[in-house]
Amino acid sequence: MDYETPQFFRVMQYANRADRDVVDMVSGSPDWEPPSALREGLSDYAEADPDEFQYPPSVGLTELREEIANRRGLDREQIVITNGAGEANHLAMAGGLELFPGEEILLTDPVYPYYAGRANFINAEPRFAPVGPDGRLDPETVRERAGPETAVIVINSPNNPLGVTYGEETIAELVAIAEAVEAVLVSDEVYDHFDYSGRFSSALSVDSTHRVVTNSFSKSMAITGFRVGYAVFPSESELLENARTRHMLTTVTGSRPAQAAVLRALKKTDPSYYEEVRAQLQARIDRFTDALAAAGAEYVEPEGAFYVMARFPEFPGTFENVERLIDEAGVAGMPGEAFGHSYEEWIRFALVSPRVETAADRLAGYFDGTTEGNQT
């Protein structure tokens, strides 16, 4: 698989060129409202004094870092505010490759393609640990694949694309493996607000100099365009100091108004906001998986995040078949082959569209041979 070329845009561009109505289930951009306090924060910021329009500290607004630190039980100095989780993951992966002796980044299969693309970008050798039949990553598989050549191990929980969620015992084992092979575990927890199983455990629960946690407000607050994420590094570590330097040299700093709005939302948003979003997504998952079952498809029931992986009879998850679904059923998903080998027969659907029921009906109609899938 070519991980150097972003494949999401290939599918999105094909769907945009279609001469029929298409339900977009490719991208993970939330369709619900952000917290009202975030809009209020932006509005108030517009009236701020001119000095509030200048550079914030490179590592992020002090008040925002303090708010995150208080919520996570951290020292503020461990936190670097980044341009989304993407930059946070880049800083962590590049830092681990620089500081630890190996030249390999160990990823899961299936993999979020940008992890593999980033490994290529920083001249690391990507290696893959396949998940088990239940979609879970077995720490024993990681232990078998990791070794002196491993500098970084990357996990994502709750997971994209399968939605699996790892508990405290698994996370502790993975950190221990990173320690044993002189590597760093990078735990991307951007979907932590979307845990339906109650199993999720942050890698912050494990005190280690061999783990970095990354996160973002893009999904939890429905603000992918704001680009406010963060990374938590071990205190007073080379990983932290190198990340601060690399962040400053690359971006100088992040957007001050975006950080200010996120700070307001963190302080003022009631937990019911997140509960209502989770309930909405669970209802979508139920409706969509019911339709998949009606279409005779096999699927992975997500424990977290908002994606569903499905396999249709005699319809492997290739780019060509995804294009067929766009043209003939009016539904756009991501081919399983874009995520690696272990689920290359599958197709991933993002349930961040108000038209999930329309998509479900079209897929059910398409695969049971009725005309539903061919409606425009």
C-alpha positions as CSV (number, residue, x, y, z in Angstrom):
1,M,0.0,0.0,0.0
2,D,1.3,3.5,-0.9
3,Y,1.2,5.3,2.5
4,E,3.1,8.3,1.2
5,T,0.1,9.5,-0.8
6,P,-3.0,10.4,1.2
7,Q,-5.7,8.0,0.0
8,F,-8.7,9.7,1.7
9,F,-8.6,12.5,-0.8
10,R,-8.6,10.0,-3.7
11,V,-12.0,8.6,-2.5
12,M,-13.4,12.0,-1.6
13,Q,-12.5,13.5,-4.9
14,Y,-14.0,10.6,-6.8
15,A,-17.3,11.0,-4.8
16,N,-17.3,14.8,-5.5
17,R,-17.1,14.1,-9.3
18,A,-20.0,11.6,-9.2
19,D,-23.1,12.6,-11.3
20,R,-25.4,11.5,-8.5
21,D,-26.2,12.2,-4.9
22,V,-23.6,10.6,-2.6
23,V,-23.6,10.2,1.2
24,D,-20.1,10.9,2.4
25,M,-18.9,8.3,5.0
26,V,-15.2,8.8,4.3
27,S,-14.0,11.6,6.5
28,G,-14.2,11.8,10.3
29,S,-15.4,15.4,10.4
30,P,-18.2,15.6,13.0
31,D,-21.6,17.0,11.8
32,W,-23.0,18.1,15.2
33,E,-22.8,21.4,17.0
34,P,-19.7,22.4,19.0
35,P,-20.3,23.4,22.6
36,S,-22.1,26.8,22.9
37,A,-19.4,28.1,25.2
38,L,-16.9,27.7,22.3
39,R,-18.9,30.0,20.1
40,E,-19.1,32.5,23.0
41,G,-15.4,32.3,23.6
42,L,-14.8,33.2,19.9
43,S,-17.3,36.1,20.0
44,D,-15.7,37.5,23.2
45,Y,-12.2,37.1,21.7
46,A,-13.1,39.4,18.8
47,E,-13.4,42.3,21.3
48,A,-10.1,41.6,23.0
49,D,-7.3,44.1,23.2
50,P,-4.7,44.1,20.4
51,D,-2.0,42.5,22.5
52,E,-4.3,39.4,22.8
53,F,-3.9,39.0,19.0
54,Q,-0.2,38.4,19.2
55,Y,1.9,35.3,19.6
56,P,0.9,33.1,22.6
57,P,3.6,31.1,24.3
58,S,5.1,28.5,21.9
59,V,4.0,25.6,24.1
60,G,0.5,27.0,24.3
61,L,-1.7,29.3,26.3
62,T,-0.7,28.9,30.0
63,E,-4.3,28.8,31.2
64,L,-5.2,26.1,28.7
65,R,-2.2,24.0,29.7
66,E,-3.2,24.5,33.3
67,E,-6.8,23.4,32.7
68,I,-5.7,20.3,30.9
69,A,-3.1,19.5,33.6
70,N,-5.7,19.9,36.4
71,R,-8.2,17.6,34.5
72,R,-5.6,14.9,33.8
73,G,-3.6,15.1,37.1
74,L,-0.5,16.3,35.3
75,D,2.3,18.9,35.7
76,R,1.6,21.7,33.3
77,E,5.2,21.6,32.0
78,Q,4.6,18.1,30.5
79,I,2.0,19.5,28.0
80,V,2.7,21.0,24.6
81,I,-0.3,22.4,22.7
82,T,0.0,21.4,19.1
83,N,-1.7,22.0,15.8
84,G,-4.1,19.1,16.2
85,A,-3.3,15.5,17.2
86,G,-1.5,15.2,13.8
87,E,1.4,17.4,15.0
88,A,1.3,15.9,18.4
89,N,1.9,12.4,16.9
90,H,4.6,13.8,14.6
91,L,6.5,15.3,17.5
92,A,6.2,12.1,19.5
93,M,7.2,9.7,16.7
94,A,10.0,11.9,15.4
95,G,11.3,12.3,19.0
96,G,11.3,8.6,19.7
97,L,13.1,7.8,16.5
98,E,15.7,10.4,17.3
99,L,16.3,9.4,20.9
100,F,16.0,5.6,21.0
101,P,18.4,3.3,19.2
102,G,16.1,1.6,16.7
103,E,15.1,2.8,13.3
104,E,11.7,1.1,13.2
105,I,8.2,2.3,14.1
106,L,5.8,-0.6,15.1
107,L,2.2,0.0,14.0
108,T,-1.0,-2.1,14.1
109,D,-2.6,-3.7,11.1
110,P,-5.1,-2.4,10.3
111,V,-3.5,1.0,10.7
112,Y,-4.7,4.6,10.5
113,P,-2.9,5.4,7.2
114,Y,-1.4,8.7,8.4
115,Y,0.7,6.9,11.0
116,A,2.3,4.8,8.3
117,G,2.6,7.8,6.1
118,R,4.3,9.7,8.8
119,A,6.7,6.8,9.5
120,N,7.7,7.0,5.8
121,F,8.0,10.8,6.0
122,I,10.5,10.7,8.8
123,N,12.5,7.9,7.2
124,A,11.6,5.2,9.7
125,E,11.0,1.6,8.7
126,P,7.3,0.8,9.4
127,R,6.6,-2.7,10.8
128,F,3.1,-4.0,11.5
129,A,1.6,-6.1,14.3
130,P,-1.7,-7.7,13.0
131,V,-4.7,-7.6,15.3
132,G,-6.4,-10.9,16.3
133,P,-9.7,-12.3,15.0
134,D,-11.6,-10.1,17.4
135,G,-9.9,-7.0,16.1
136,R,-7.8,-6.6,19.2
137,L,-4.1,-6.1,19.4
138,D,-2.6,-8.8,21.6
139,P,0.3,-7.6,23.6
140,E,2.0,-10.9,22.9
141,T,2.0,-10.1,19.2
142,V,3.6,-6.8,19.9
143,R,6.2,-8.5,22.2
144,E,7.1,-10.9,19.3
145,R,7.4,-8.1,16.8
146,A,9.2,-5.6,18.9
147,G,13.0,-5.7,19.4
148,P,16.3,-3.8,19.4
149,E,15.3,-2.2,16.0
150,T,12.1,-0.8,17.4
151,A,12.2,2.9,18.4
152,V,8.5,3.7,18.6
153,I,5.3,1.7,19.1
154,V,2.0,3.5,18.1
155,I,-1.4,2.6,19.3
156,N,-4.8,4.3,19.0
157,S,-7.6,3.7,21.6
158,P,-10.5,4.0,21.0
159,N,-9.3,2.8,17.6
160,N,-9.7,4.0,14.1
161,P,-10.8,2.1,12.0
162,L,-12.1,-0.8,14.1
163,G,-13.4,1.0,17.2
164,V,-11.7,-1.4,19.7
165,T,-10.8,0.0,23.1
166,Y,-8.0,-1.1,25.3
167,G,-8.2,-1.4,29.1
168,E,-5.7,-0.8,31.8
169,E,-4.1,-4.2,31.8
170,T,-3.4,-4.1,28.0
171,I,-2.1,-0.5,28.2
172,A,0.3,-1.4,31.1
173,E,1.6,-4.4,29.1
174,L,2.3,-2.3,26.0
175,V,4.2,0.3,28.1
176,A,6.2,-2.5,29.7
177,I,7.1,-3.8,26.2
178,A,8.3,-0.3,25.1
179,E,10.4,-0.1,28.3
180,A,11.9,-3.5,27.7
181,V,13.0,-2.8,24.1
182,E,14.2,0.8,24.7
183,A,11.3,2.4,22.7
184,V,8.6,4.9,23.3
185,L,4.9,4.0,23.3
186,V,2.8,6.7,21.6
187,S,-0.8,6.4,22.6
188,D,-3.2,8.5,20.4
189,E,-6.4,9.0,22.5
190,V,-8.2,11.4,20.3
191,Y,-11.5,9.4,20.6
192,D,-11.4,9.1,24.4
193,H,-14.8,10.9,24.7
194,F,-16.3,8.2,22.5
195,D,-16.0,5.1,24.6
196,Y,-19.2,3.0,24.7
197,S,-17.7,0.0,26.5
198,G,-16.5,1.7,29.7
199,R,-13.2,-0.1,29.1
200,F,-11.0,2.8,28.0
201,S,-7.9,3.5,30.0
202,S,-5.5,6.3,29.2
203,A,-1.8,5.5,29.0
204,L,-1.4,8.3,31.5
205,S,-2.4,5.8,34.1
206,V,1.0,4.2,33.7
207,D,3.9,6.3,35.0
208,S,6.8,5.8,32.6
209,T,9.5,7.7,30.8
210,H,8.7,5.5,27.8
211,R,5.2,6.7,27.0
212,V,3.7,9.8,25.3
213,V,0.0,10.5,25.1
214,T,-1.5,12.6,22.3
215,N,-5.0,14.0,22.1
216,S,-7.1,16.7,20.4
217,F,-10.3,18.6,20.8
218,S,-11.1,18.2,17.1
219,K,-13.5,15.3,17.6
220,S,-14.8,15.8,21.1
221,M,-15.8,19.4,20.4
222,A,-16.6,19.0,16.7
223,I,-13.9,21.5,15.7
224,T,-11.6,19.7,13.3
225,G,-10.8,23.1,11.6
226,F,-9.5,24.7,14.8
227,R,-6.4,22.5,15.0
228,V,-6.0,22.4,18.8
229,G,-4.4,19.3,20.1
230,Y,-1.8,18.4,22.7
231,A,0.9,15.9,23.7
232,V,1.9,14.8,27.2
233,F,5.5,13.9,27.6
234,P,7.5,12.5,30.5
235,S,8.5,15.3,32.9
236,E,12.0,16.8,32.4
237,S,12.8,14.4,29.6
238,E,14.7,14.8,26.4
239,L,11.5,13.8,24.6
240,L,9.8,16.9,26.0
241,E,12.7,19.3,25.3
242,N,13.2,18.1,21.8
243,A,9.4,18.3,21.1
244,R,9.3,21.9,22.3
245,T,12.2,22.8,20.1
246,R,10.9,21.0,17.0
247,H,7.4,22.5,17.6
248,M,8.8,26.1,17.8
249,L,11.0,25.7,14.7
250,T,8.2,24.1,12.7
251,T,5.2,26.2,13.6
252,V,6.4,28.8,16.1
253,T,3.1,28.4,18.0
254,G,-0.6,27.6,17.5
255,S,-3.6,29.7,17.0
256,R,-4.3,31.9,20.0
257,P,-8.1,32.5,19.3
258,A,-8.7,28.8,18.8
259,Q,-6.9,28.0,22.1
260,A,-8.8,30.7,23.9
261,A,-12.2,29.3,22.6
262,V,-11.2,25.8,23.6
263,L,-10.3,27.0,27.1
264,R,-13.7,28.6,27.5
265,A,-15.4,25.5,26.3
266,L,-13.5,23.3,28.7
267,K,-14.4,25.4,31.6
268,K,-18.1,26.0,30.8
269,T,-19.3,22.9,28.9
270,D,-21.5,20.6,31.0
271,P,-20.8,16.8,30.8
272,S,-24.2,16.3,29.3
273,Y,-22.9,17.7,26.0
274,Y,-20.6,14.8,25.6
275,E,-23.2,12.3,26.9
276,E,-25.7,13.5,24.3
277,V,-23.2,13.2,21.5
278,R,-22.3,9.6,22.5
279,A,-26.0,8.7,22.7
280,Q,-26.6,10.1,19.2
281,L,-23.6,8.1,17.8
282,Q,-24.7,4.9,19.5
283,A,-28.1,5.3,17.9
284,R,-26.4,5.7,14.5
285,I,-24.3,2.7,15.1
286,D,-27.3,0.6,16.0
287,R,-29.2,1.7,12.9
288,F,-26.3,1.2,10.6
289,T,-25.3,-2.2,11.9
290,D,-28.9,-3.4,11.6
291,A,-28.8,-2.4,8.0
292,L,-25.5,-4.2,7.5
293,A,-27.0,-7.3,9.0
294,A,-30.0,-7.1,6.7
295,A,-27.6,-6.8,3.8
296,G,-25.8,-10.0,4.8
297,A,-22.7,-8.2,5.8
298,E,-20.2,-9.1,8.5
299,Y,-19.2,-6.1,10.7
300,V,-17.1,-5.2,13.8
301,E,-19.3,-3.7,16.5
302,P,-17.4,-0.6,17.6
303,E,-16.6,-0.2,21.3
304,G,-15.5,3.4,20.7
305,A,-14.9,6.1,18.1
306,F,-17.5,6.4,15.3
307,Y,-16.5,4.1,12.5
308,V,-17.8,0.7,11.4
309,M,-15.8,-1.8,9.4
310,A,-17.9,-4.1,7.3
311,R,-17.4,-7.0,4.8
312,F,-19.9,-7.7,2.1
313,P,-20.3,-11.1,0.5
314,E,-18.1,-11.4,-2.7
315,F,-17.4,-7.6,-2.6
316,P,-13.8,-7.1,-1.3
317,G,-12.8,-3.7,0.1
318,T,-10.8,-2.4,-2.9
319,F,-10.7,1.1,-4.3
320,E,-12.5,-0.2,-7.4
321,N,-15.4,-1.6,-5.3
322,V,-15.6,1.6,-3.2
323,E,-15.9,3.5,-6.5
324,R,-18.7,1.1,-7.5
325,L,-20.6,1.9,-4.3
326,I,-20.3,5.6,-5.0
327,D,-21.6,5.2,-8.6
328,E,-24.2,2.5,-8.0
329,A,-25.4,2.9,-4.4
330,G,-24.6,6.6,-3.7
331,V,-22.5,5.8,-0.6
332,A,-18.8,6.6,-0.1
333,G,-16.6,4.7,2.3
334,M,-12.9,3.9,2.7
335,P,-11.5,0.7,1.2
336,G,-10.1,-1.8,3.7
337,E,-6.9,-2.1,1.7
338,A,-6.1,1.5,2.6
339,F,-5.6,0.4,6.2
340,G,-3.3,-2.5,5.6
341,H,-3.6,-6.3,4.9
342,S,-5.5,-7.9,7.7
343,Y,-8.8,-6.2,6.9
344,E,-8.3,-5.5,3.2
345,E,-11.6,-7.3,2.3
346,W,-13.5,-4.8,4.4
347,I,-14.9,-1.3,4.0
348,R,-14.8,1.4,6.7
349,F,-17.8,3.8,7.1
350,A,-17.6,7.0,9.2
351,L,-20.9,7.6,11.0
352,V,-20.5,11.4,11.2
353,S,-23.3,12.3,8.8
354,P,-27.0,13.1,9.6
355,R,-27.7,10.9,6.6
356,V,-26.6,7.6,8.2
357,E,-30.1,6.1,7.7
358,T,-30.1,7.1,4.0
359,A,-26.8,5.4,3.6
360,A,-27.9,2.3,5.5
361,D,-31.0,2.0,3.3
362,R,-29.0,2.4,0.2
363,L,-26.5,-0.2,1.2
364,A,-29.2,-2.7,2.2
365,G,-31.0,-2.1,-1.0
366,Y,-27.9,-2.4,-3.1
367,F,-26.8,-5.7,-1.7
368,D,-30.2,-7.4,-1.5
369,G,-30.8,-6.5,-5.2
370,T,-33.7,-4.0,-4.7
371,T,-33.7,-0.6,-6.4
372,E,-33.0,1.3,-3.1
373,G,-29.3,1.5,-3.8
374,N,-29.9,3.0,-7.3
375,Q,-32.1,5.9,-6.3
376,T,-30.7,9.4,-7.0
